[in-house]
Amino acid sequence: MARAATTSDAFNAVAEPRRRQILELLAEGERPVAALVERLGVAQPLVSKHLRVLREVGLVNVREEGRRRLYRMDGRPLQDIYVWVSRYQAVWDERFDLVDTVLGELKAREGE
């Protein structure tokens, strides 16, 4: 039985760690695939496979310059992820505030 595609949107595409690494490199600027291969230390076919997935969900654009293909990041699809994650900001803030309170109490006890 064939496996269903799991990379139909930005959420699934960035779930794979290697793709996140590629996005981090492309966030620094446009790069040819050879530069990505060199920085990541993996085989070119693997990098190309990940770039294809990232292109399909709109996170990466490609342009041709002579015989080279240059890749650049397009962060617009990350907006959906940002909106979803930001819903949990209040929960994180509350938990960190609790940790700060507990640490403050522990320090006060040590000072007594």
Backbone as a printed PyTorch tensor [residue, N CA C, xyz], in Angstrom:
tensor([[[  0.8460,  -1.1790,   0.0000],
         [  0.0000,   0.0000,   0.0000],
         [  0.8880,   1.2370,   0.0000]],

        [[  0.6100,   2.1640,  -0.8850],
         [  1.4040,   3.3890,  -0.9910],
         [  1.1420,   4.2930,   0.2030]],

        [[  2.1900,   4.9440,   0.6180],
         [  2.0820,   5.8800,   1.7340],
         [  1.5250,   7.2070,   1.2450]],

        [[  0.6370,   7.7990,   2.0230],
         [  0.0750,   9.0930,   1.6680],
         [  1.1340,  10.1750,   1.8400]],

        [[  1.0730,  11.1760,   0.9890],
         [  2.0150,  12.2880,   1.1000],
         [  1.7870,  13.0190,   2.4120]],

        [[  2.8700,  13.3450,   3.0830],
         [  2.7600,  14.0520,   4.3620],
         [  3.3370,  15.4520,   4.2710]],

        [[  3.5300,  15.9090,   3.0650],
         [  4.1780,  17.2100,   2.9010],
         [  3.3070,  18.1570,   2.0860]],

        [[  2.0230,  18.1230,   2.3170],
         [  1.1090,  18.9320,   1.5230],
         [  0.9960,  20.3710,   2.0080]],

        [[  1.5630,  20.6850,   3.1600],
         [  1.5080,  22.0510,   3.6660],
         [  2.7890,  22.3670,   4.4280]],

        [[  2.9180,  23.6210,   4.8120],
         [  4.1420,  24.0670,   5.4870],
         [  4.3600,  23.3370,   6.8030]],

        [[  3.2880,  23.0480,   7.5350],
         [  3.4180,  22.3500,   8.8150],
         [  4.1560,  21.0260,   8.6280]],

        [[  3.6920,  20.2430,   7.6910],
         [  4.3090,  18.9380,   7.4590],
         [  5.6910,  19.0630,   6.8410]],

        [[  5.8660,  20.0370,   5.9700],
         [  7.1660,  20.1950,   5.3210],
         [  8.2610,  20.5320,   6.3280]],

        [[  7.9700,  21.4020,   7.2840],
         [  9.0040,  21.7890,   8.2480],
         [  9.1090,  20.8140,   9.4160]],

        [[  8.2750,  19.8020,   9.4240],
         [  8.3770,  18.7930,  10.4830],
         [  9.6570,  17.9760,  10.3300]],

        [[ 10.2290,  17.9550,   9.1460],
         [ 11.4380,  17.1860,   8.8850],
         [ 12.6600,  18.0520,   9.1920]],

        [[ 13.5350,  17.5980,  10.0950],
         [ 14.6720,  18.4160,  10.5330],
         [ 15.5930,  18.8880,   9.4050]],

        [[ 15.8510,  18.0580,   8.4210],
         [ 16.7540,  18.4500,   7.3300],
         [ 16.1460,  19.6180,   6.5460]],

        [[ 14.8410,  19.6050,   6.3670],
         [ 14.2010,  20.7120,   5.6500],
         [ 14.3080,  22.0060,   6.4460]],

        [[ 14.2220,  21.9080,   7.7570],
         [ 14.4040,  23.1080,   8.5860],
         [ 15.8250,  23.6360,   8.4370]],

        [[ 16.8030,  22.7410,   8.3590],
         [ 18.1880,  23.1730,   8.1520],
         [ 18.3340,  23.8980,   6.8230]],

        [[ 17.7070,  23.3760,   5.7930],
         [ 17.7620,  24.0130,   4.4820],
         [ 17.1480,  25.4060,   4.5540]],

        [[ 16.0000,  25.5240,   5.2240],
         [ 15.3620,  26.8340,   5.3610],
         [ 16.2490,  27.8130,   6.1220]],

        [[ 16.9290,  27.3270,   7.1550],
         [ 17.8370,  28.1960,   7.9100],
         [ 18.9480,  28.7290,   7.0150]],

        [[ 19.5000,  27.8720,   6.1750],
         [ 20.5540,  28.3150,   5.2650],
         [ 20.0140,  29.3020,   4.2300]],

        [[ 18.8380,  29.0190,   3.7020],
         [ 18.2620,  29.9020,   2.6920],
         [ 17.7780,  31.2210,   3.2940]],

        [[ 17.4910,  31.2320,   4.5820],
         [ 17.1150,  32.4870,   5.2430],
         [ 18.2880,  33.4610,   5.2370]],

        [[ 19.5050,  32.9350,   5.1480],
         [ 20.7110,  33.7810,   5.0770],
         [ 20.9010,  34.3740,   3.6910]],

        [[ 20.2510,  33.7840,   2.6980],
         [ 20.3790,  34.2900,   1.3290],
         [ 20.2660,  33.1760,   0.3070]],

        [[ 20.1280,  33.5980,  -0.9160],
         [ 19.9710,  32.6920,  -2.0480],
         [ 21.2180,  31.8190,  -2.2040]],

        [[ 21.0040,  30.5380,  -2.5440],
         [ 22.1310,  29.6100,  -2.6930],
         [ 21.8510,  28.5970,  -3.8040]],

        [[ 22.9070,  28.1540,  -4.4880],
         [ 22.7570,  27.0350,  -5.4160],
         [ 22.7260,  25.7260,  -4.6190]],

        [[ 22.2060,  24.6930,  -5.2430],
         [ 22.0920,  23.4090,  -4.5520],
         [ 23.4630,  22.9120,  -4.0920]],

        [[ 24.5170,  23.1560,  -4.8710],
         [ 25.8590,  22.6910,  -4.4940],
         [ 26.2930,  23.2890,  -3.1600]],

        [[ 25.9570,  24.5540,  -2.9200],
         [ 26.3230,  25.1910,  -1.6480],
         [ 25.5460,  24.5630,  -0.4990]],

        [[ 24.2980,  24.2060,  -0.7400],
         [ 23.5050,  23.5430,   0.3040],
         [ 24.0780,  22.1640,   0.6100]],

        [[ 24.4360,  21.4380,  -0.4330],
         [ 25.0330,  20.1090,  -0.2530],
         [ 26.2970,  20.2130,   0.5790]],

        [[ 27.1360,  21.1870,   0.2470],
         [ 28.4000,  21.3660,   0.9820],
         [ 28.1470,  21.6990,   2.4460]],

        [[ 27.2580,  22.6310,   2.7150],
         [ 26.9880,  23.0490,   4.1000],
         [ 26.3200,  21.9500,   4.9090]],

        [[ 25.4410,  21.1790,   4.2700],
         [ 24.7150,  20.1400,   5.0040],
         [ 25.5040,  18.8380,   5.1090]],

        [[ 26.4250,  18.6290,   4.1910],
         [ 27.2210,  17.4050,   4.2260],
         [ 26.4200,  16.1570,   3.8960]],

        [[ 25.4430,  16.2990,   3.0100],
         [ 24.6450,  15.1460,   2.5780],
         [ 24.6540,  15.0870,   1.0590]],

        [[ 24.1860,  13.9760,   0.5240],
         [ 24.1990,  13.7690,  -0.9230],
         [ 23.2610,  14.7290,  -1.6450]],

        [[ 23.6620,  15.1150,  -2.8530],
         [ 22.8780,  16.0530,  -3.6550],
         [ 21.4590,  15.5620,  -3.9230]],

        [[ 21.2450,  14.2640,  -4.2360],
         [ 19.8590,  13.8250,  -4.4820],
         [ 18.9500,  14.0270,  -3.2650]],

        [[ 19.4900,  13.8690,  -2.0700],
         [ 18.6890,  14.0660,  -0.8670],
         [ 18.3110,  15.5410,  -0.7050]],

        [[ 19.2730,  16.4240,  -0.9390],
         [ 18.9940,  17.8660,  -0.8450],
         [ 17.9530,  18.2500,  -1.8950]],

        [[ 18.1030,  17.7400,  -3.1000],
         [ 17.1430,  18.0480,  -4.1670],
         [ 15.7440,  17.5620,  -3.8200]],

        [[ 15.6590,  16.4030,  -3.2030],
         [ 14.3520,  15.8670,  -2.7890],
         [ 13.6880,  16.8110,  -1.7860]],

        [[ 14.4530,  17.2620,  -0.8120],
         [ 13.9020,  18.1710,   0.1910],
         [ 13.5380,  19.5240,  -0.4220]],

        [[ 14.3590,  20.0060,  -1.3390],
         [ 14.0500,  21.2640,  -2.0140],
         [ 12.7500,  21.1510,  -2.8130]],

        [[ 12.5220,  20.0040,  -3.4320],
         [ 11.2860,  19.8010,  -4.1870],
         [ 10.0750,  19.9210,  -3.2710]],

        [[ 10.1560,  19.2910,  -2.1050],
         [  9.0550,  19.3610,  -1.1460],
         [  8.8310,  20.8020,  -0.7010]],

        [[  9.9100,  21.4910,  -0.3850],
         [  9.7960,  22.8750,   0.0630],
         [  9.2410,  23.7780,  -1.0380]],

        [[  9.6030,  23.4970,  -2.2840],
         [  9.0400,  24.2600,  -3.4130],
         [  7.5510,  23.9870,  -3.5580]],

        [[  7.1490,  22.7310,  -3.4120],
         [  5.7440,  22.3620,  -3.5960],
         [  4.8210,  23.0670,  -2.6030]],

        [[  5.3100,  23.3420,  -1.4000],
         [  4.4710,  24.0330,  -0.4140],
         [  4.7100,  25.5410,  -0.4130]],

        [[  5.5730,  26.0170,  -1.3060],
         [  5.7870,  27.4450,  -1.4590],
         [  6.8090,  28.0680,  -0.5350]],

        [[  7.5570,  27.2550,   0.2120],
         [  8.5620,  27.7910,   1.1310],
         [  9.8690,  28.1480,   0.4450]],

        [[ 10.0700,  27.6330,  -0.7520],
         [ 11.2990,  27.8800,  -1.5010],
         [ 10.9340,  28.2170,  -2.9430]],

        [[ 11.6110,  29.2180,  -3.4740],
         [ 11.5020,  29.5700,  -4.8900],
         [ 12.8280,  29.2790,  -5.5520]],

        [[ 12.7830,  29.0540,  -6.8370],
         [ 14.0050,  28.7690,  -7.5880],
         [ 14.0330,  29.6670,  -8.8270]],

        [[ 15.2250,  30.1040,  -9.1670],
         [ 15.3970,  30.8480, -10.4130],
         [ 16.6370,  30.3040, -11.1050]],

        [[ 16.5960,  30.3610, -12.4050],
         [ 17.7280,  29.8780, -13.1770],
         [ 18.6200,  31.0390, -13.5440]],

        [[ 19.8990,  30.7920, -13.3860],
         [ 20.9240,  31.7670, -13.7740],
         [ 21.9350,  30.9960, -14.6100]],

        [[ 21.7660,  31.0690, -15.9140],
         [ 22.5990,  30.2430, -16.7800],
         [ 22.2410,  28.7870, -16.5610]],

        [[ 23.2400,  27.9980, -16.2220],
         [ 23.0060,  26.5680, -15.9630],
         [ 22.7210,  26.2830, -14.5010]],

        [[ 22.8740,  27.2970, -13.6520],
         [ 22.6600,  27.0930, -12.2070],
         [ 21.2210,  27.3700, -11.8280]],

        [[ 20.7780,  26.6640, -10.8120],
         [ 19.4660,  26.9180, -10.2130],
         [ 19.7220,  27.4760,  -8.8200]],

        [[ 19.2110,  28.6530,  -8.5700],
         [ 19.4130,  29.3140,  -7.2870],
         [ 18.1180,  29.2600,  -6.4840]],

        [[ 18.2640,  28.8580,  -5.2280],
         [ 17.1140,  28.6870,  -4.3450],
         [ 17.0910,  29.7880,  -3.3020]],

        [[ 15.8870,  30.2250,  -2.9950],
         [ 15.7140,  31.2370,  -1.9490],
         [ 14.4490,  30.9090,  -1.1720]],

        [[ 14.4470,  31.3090,   0.0730],
         [ 13.3210,  31.0370,   0.9580],
         [ 12.2190,  32.0620,   0.7280]],

        [[ 10.9840,  31.5990,   0.8560],
         [  9.8090,  32.4690,   0.8480],
         [  9.0720,  32.1720,   2.1470]],

        [[  9.1480,  33.0790,   3.0840],
         [  8.5950,  32.8330,   4.4160],
         [  7.0970,  32.9730,   4.5500]],

        [[  6.4050,  33.3850,   3.5030],
         [  4.9610,  33.6060,   3.6280],
         [  4.1890,  32.3850,   4.1230]],

        [[  4.4900,  31.1660,   3.6470],
         [  3.7520,  30.0130,   4.1680],
         [  3.9950,  29.7420,   5.6600]],

        [[  5.0690,  30.3050,   6.2210],
         [  5.3230,  30.1270,   7.6550],
         [  4.3520,  30.9310,   8.5090]],

        [[  3.6450,  31.8800,   7.9040],
         [  2.6890,  32.7050,   8.6430],
         [  1.6330,  31.8400,   9.3370]],

        [[  1.1430,  30.8130,   8.6560],
         [  0.1440,  29.9240,   9.2650],
         [  0.7040,  29.2400,  10.5060]],

        [[  1.9630,  28.8380,  10.4390],
         [  2.6020,  28.1930,  11.5880],
         [  2.7470,  29.1980,  12.7230]],

        [[  3.1710,  30.4010,  12.3940],
         [  3.3380,  31.4470,  13.3990],
         [  2.0110,  31.7380,  14.1120]],

        [[  0.9480,  31.8650,  13.3430],
         [ -0.3740,  32.1460,  13.9300],
         [ -0.7760,  31.0120,  14.8680]],

        [[ -0.5740,  29.7790,  14.4410],
         [ -0.9590,  28.6420,  15.2600],
         [ -0.1330,  28.5810,  16.5450]],

        [[  1.1750,  28.7330,  16.4320],
         [  2.0600,  28.6600,  17.5930],
         [  1.8040,  29.8210,  18.5540]],

        [[  1.5040,  30.9900,  18.0190],
         [  1.3150,  32.1610,  18.8840],
         [  0.1200,  32.0010,  19.8200]],

        [[ -0.8050,  31.1210,  19.4880],
         [ -1.9280,  30.8480,  20.3930],
         [ -1.4550,  30.2930,  21.7350]],

        [[ -0.3110,  29.6710,  21.7310],
         [  0.2010,  29.0240,  22.9270],
         [  1.1560,  29.9120,  23.7130]],

        [[  1.3970,  31.1030,  23.2350],
         [  2.3010,  32.0420,  23.9020],
         [  1.8720,  32.3080,  25.3410]],

        [[  0.5810,  32.5150,  25.5640],
         [  0.0940,  32.8030,  26.9180],
         [  0.3690,  31.6270,  27.8540]],

        [[  0.2110,  30.4180,  27.3530],
         [  0.4760,  29.2240,  28.1700],
         [  1.9440,  29.1820,  28.5520]],

        [[  2.8220,  29.4290,  27.5630],
         [  4.2590,  29.4180,  27.8480],
         [  4.6070,  30.5040,  28.8470]],

        [[  4.0840,  31.7010,  28.6320],
         [  4.3830,  32.8180,  29.5280],
         [  3.9490,  32.4960,  30.9540]],

        [[  2.7750,  31.9030,  31.0810],
         [  2.2620,  31.5420,  32.4060],
         [  3.1730,  30.5270,  33.0840]],

        [[  3.6100,  29.5430,  32.3230],
         [  4.4890,  28.5070,  32.8860],
         [  5.8400,  29.0870,  33.2780]],

        [[  6.3820,  29.9530,  32.4480],
         [  7.6690,  30.5800,  32.7780],
         [  7.5370,  31.4870,  33.9950]],

        [[  6.4030,  32.1810,  34.0970],
         [  6.1640,  33.0130,  35.2790],
         [  6.1220,  32.1540,  36.5370]],

        [[  5.5110,  30.9750,  36.4430],
         [  5.4620,  30.0470,  37.5780],
         [  6.8670,  29.6000,  37.9720]],

        [[  7.6790,  29.2780,  36.9840],
         [  9.0580,  28.8600,  37.2480],
         [  9.8150,  29.9970,  37.9300]],

        [[  9.6350,  31.2200,  37.4330],
         [ 10.2920,  32.3800,  38.0520],
         [  9.8690,  32.5350,  39.5090]],

        [[  8.5810,  32.3320,  39.7880],
         [  8.0740,  32.4490,  41.1540],
         [  8.7030,  31.3960,  42.0620]],

        [[  8.7260,  30.1680,  41.5850],
         [  9.3000,  29.0730,  42.3810],
         [ 10.7890,  29.3250,  42.6180]],

        [[ 11.5110,  29.7370,  41.5990],
         [ 12.9380,  30.0110,  41.7660],
         [ 13.1600,  31.1630,  42.7490]],

        [[ 12.3220,  32.1700,  42.6590],
         [ 12.4280,  33.2960,  43.6170],
         [ 12.1920,  32.8390,  45.0400]],

        [[ 11.2040,  31.9690,  45.2450],
         [ 10.9350,  31.4390,  46.5920],
         [ 12.0990,  30.5960,  47.0930]],

        [[ 12.6870,  29.7870,  46.2100],
         [ 13.8220,  28.9510,  46.6210],
         [ 15.0220,  29.8070,  46.9940]],

        [[ 15.2650,  30.8600,  46.2490],
         [ 16.3780,  31.7600,  46.5630],
         [ 16.1310,  32.4710,  47.8910]],

        [[ 14.8780,  32.8550,  48.1440],
         [ 14.5510,  33.5280,  49.3920],
         [ 14.7650,  32.5920,  50.5700]],

        [[ 14.4230,  31.3260,  50.4070],
         [ 14.6300,  30.3560,  51.4880],
         [ 16.1150,  30.1340,  51.7590]],

        [[ 16.9010,  30.1080,  50.6920],
         [ 18.3480,  29.9360,  50.8690],
         [ 18.9610,  31.1170,  51.6070]],

        [[ 18.3970,  32.2970,  51.3900],
         [ 18.9060,  33.5010,  52.0360],
         [ 18.5150,  33.6140,  53.4890]],

        [[ 17.5720,  32.8230,  53.9520],
         [ 17.1080,  32.9260,  55.3510],
         [ 18.0760,  32.2960,  56.3140]]])
